[in-house]
Amino acid sequence: MDVLGNPRRLILIPGQRHDITKAKELAENISNIIVLTDKGYDSNTFVEILESKKCTIVIPPRVNRKTLRDYDKHIYKERHLIECLFSKIKYFRRIFSRFDKVAQTLLSFLSFVGALIWLR
């Protein structure tokens, strides 16, 4: 996602899988940016990958973490843009009702919705 809350890249994963399984794939072509995610992405390996790419990491630590990592709380307040993007996507009934049962069809419609959001 960019600074204005527009989607940049979409990867579809099964609903029963955790998001961190595709985090490495999402971070493939990035470098020297601010990465702002929720506690679900608090993984030592993911943080090391981002640090090697010289990214600024804004991920709050999980409660059960032994060594708490510091993060910028002021930048983390901008996470509402991510939630607003989910709200924009769910405006389309076909997505929030999950009419498309085939993953490829759903991903193609999500890409179409992303393009519509960019064109606003």
Stockholm file with secondary structure:
# STOCKHOLM 1.0

chainA/1-120         MDVLGNPRRLILIPGQRHDITKAKELAENISNIIVLTDKGYDSNTFVEILESKKCTIVIPPRVNRKTLRDYDKHIYKERHLIECLFSKIKYFRRIFSRFDKVAQTLLSFLSFVGALIWLR
#=GR chainA/1-120 SS CCTTSCCCCCCCCCTTSCGGGGHHHHTTTCCSSEEECCGGGCCHHHHHHHHHTTCEEECCCCTTCSSCCCCCHHHHGGGHHHHHHHHHHTTSHHHHTTCCCSHHHHHHHHHHHHHHHHHC
#=GC SS_cons         CCTTSCCCCCCCCCTTSCGGGGHHHHTTTCCSSEEECCGGGCCHHHHHHHHHTTCEEECCCCTTCSSCCCCCHHHHGGGHHHHHHHHHHTTSHHHHTTCCCSHHHHHHHHHHHHHHHHHC
//
